Amino acid sequence: MSTLNVTNAQITTLKDASGNNPTTPSDLVKGRAKAWINYDMSGTAGITESFNITSITDNGTGDCTVTIATDFDDGNYCCVSASGNNHGSGNDGHLVIINDDSAIPTTTAVKCITKNDANAARDTDRNYLVMFGDQ
């Protein structure tokens, strides 16, 4: 196998080895996830797996802050989230609220609040957050 080293290339379309699945450099920059995290807030808060995340801070029941390793250009990035528990006890309809009214989006962190279906703060053991935007 040979190696190709390029310092500066202008590419219009990228394709896989079979010549399929075309994409543009702009698609890669704008469309791929810039950061994501799978975290557990039950017991001691912790990161299960992540990409481009520095840490998670437990601010209290159902309240945490996820710190991003590479800052976003501005607060206009997009977050997608989900939350739940491995056990099936009652009141398990969860909603993750990103940057609620008390937390303006920042380029470095996202505040997440998890509540059950009765609108009470709740620590959950399966939490997922994906972020898209310019960095």
N, C-alpha and C positions, 0 to 999 in steps of 0.2 A: 504494500500500500504506500502511496506517495503522499506527501504533505504539501499543501498549498498555503503559503503565507502571504497575506495581502494586508497592506497598510491602510489603503483608502480605496474602497470600491463603491461605485454607484450601481445599485441593483434595482431593476424595475420589478421583477417577479422572481420569487423563490419557489422551487418545487422539490418534492422528495426524490429519492434515488430512482424511483420508477417514472418520474416525470409527471406525477399526479399531485393533487392537493396544493394548488398554487396559492400563494399569499404574497402580499407586498410588504416592504419594510414598514410602511405606515400602519398596516394592520397589526404588525407585531408591537410597534410602539404604543399605539392607541388601544388595542383590543385585548392584550393579554393581562392576566391578573398581575398586579404589581406587588401585592402582599396578600397573605392569607394565614389563618390560624385555626387550629382545632384546640380548644381549651376546656378545662374542667374547673368549675367553680364550687363543687361540693367538697366539703372538708377544706384542705389546704389548696388554694387556687394554684393551678399549674398549666403549662403548655404541654399538650400531647404531641403536637407536630406543628410546624410553621414554616413560612418562607418570608423573609424580609421583615421579621418582627423582632424587636429587641427584648420586650418584656410584657408582662401583664401585672397590673396592680389591683389588688382586692380592696375596694373602697367601702365594703360592707355588704350586707345581704342583697344579692341580685345586682350589684353595682360594681363594675370594673372598668379600668382604663387599659386599652391595648396600645402600646408604644411601637411606632413604625421605625424601622432601621434607616431607610432612605426616605427623607422627607418628600412629600408631595409639593408641587409647585405652588399650589394654593389650596383653599378649603373646598374646592368644587369637585372633588373626586366622588366616586360612587361606591357605596358599600352594600353588600348583599349578605344577609345573615339568617341563621336558623338556630334553634335551641330545643332541647328536650332532655328527658331523663331515661335511663335504662330500665327503671322500675315502673310499674303500671299503677301506682297508687293514685287516688283521686286528685283532682285539681291540677292536672298535668298539662293543660293547654298553655304553652309558653309563647311569649312574644319578646323578641329582642328589639329594643328601641335604640337606635343609633343617634348619638348626639342630640339628646332631648333638649328641651327649652333651656335647661340650665347649663348646657355645654355647647358652645359654638364650635363647629368643626375647626380643627387646627391642621396644620401640615404635618404634625409629628405624632398625633395620637387620636384615638377614637374612644369615646365613652359609650359603654354598652350597659343597658339596664334590662334585666330579665324579670318578667312578671308572669304569674300564673293566670288562669282564666278568670280568677276573682280579682284581678288587678293588684295582687299583693306581691311585693318583692320576693323573689325565689332564686336560690342558688341551684343551678342545674349542672349535670355532669357531662352533657354533650352540647357544646357551643361551637358554632362555625361562623367565620367572618371572612369575606373575600373583598378586596379593594381594587378598583380600577381607576386610572386617571394619569395625569402627566406628572412625571418626577424630574 
